[in-house]
Amino acid sequence: MKAASEKRTSVEKAPGKTKATIKDVAKLAGVSFKTVSRVINKEASVGPELQEKVMQAVKALNYQPNLSARLLRGAASSIGFIYDNPNSNYVIDMQRGILGECRRQGYELVIHPCDSKAPDIIDEVLNMVDRSQVGGLVLTPPMSEMPEVLSALGKRKIPFVRILSGSQAPDKKSPCIFIDDRTAAYKITQYLIDLGHKAIAFLGGEEAHKSSGERLEGYKAALKANKISMDKKLILPGEYSFESGVKRTRQLLASNLKPTAVFACNDEIAAGTLFAARIQGVDVPQQLSIVGFEDSPFSRQAWPNLTTAQQPNTTIAERATALLIESIRKDGRDVDSEGFYPQLIVRDSTCPAPSKR
């Protein structure tokens, strides 16, 4: 104790001494500086006696944690959000949710848009982590569904949380937020079938996004369960964008297929479908019912308001961020994945199928 007391006096009174560092605290407390980081970040893995010892050293040295220097896992000052998505509303909702949770837990947010198809995407992601020195990453589709990216992060032991489509967590590589798109798509299609629709078109998003495939599978399953023949010509792949909705709907309306309903893979596509229908003089919903997905502002700003599946993206982003921070602090131990189940919201863009085609 005497030696510790002498050191404390010398640190406090030494003229010209720069402010105490985390290593000074660790040395005075007789622990590793990683232990100091865990105490400062209020991790439950450190016992009360050790916490007391570290906090006495913190007080004695008047140590002030420097957020920009807290780069240890579990003590990083920031996390990163990496995305490649043309849907601006989705990205904004994600940023809002991630940023809100970061602020609540004392973290900064580094945002990094990218091109998931770029040949050097793995190097880009790893360089971003090294340059920004983030403690972990929130990944959204398609980045969250790219095995090569996940493998590279795993090899570097970089914590990450994935937001992805599925009815359960696909593996134990990291905690994830999974969204049951398939079941939601089944319910949407069943709702249209219950209204008497049989010629139901499906306008997909990018094939690289698993959500597009999961929603297509839900659509197909509902048709099969109701013994409705699937017409492949009514299934049009595209992009998660307004422009894609306009383009694909024009194709449909120019054909001889004449669907009575359209299941669009997201609300932006659905809004494009609504726009194209109006240009062509098609009444919505009397002649063409339209359903979207996600409950984005597009669904509420369009007229008529769009029937859709509510996917609370801001809440999803908050939970993903909370899981990431928990994973960082626990070194990935005992952090469970969570599921979200989009619910059908019926609005004015759907009605019973016309009696005559």
Disulfide bonds with the S-S distance in Angstrom:
none
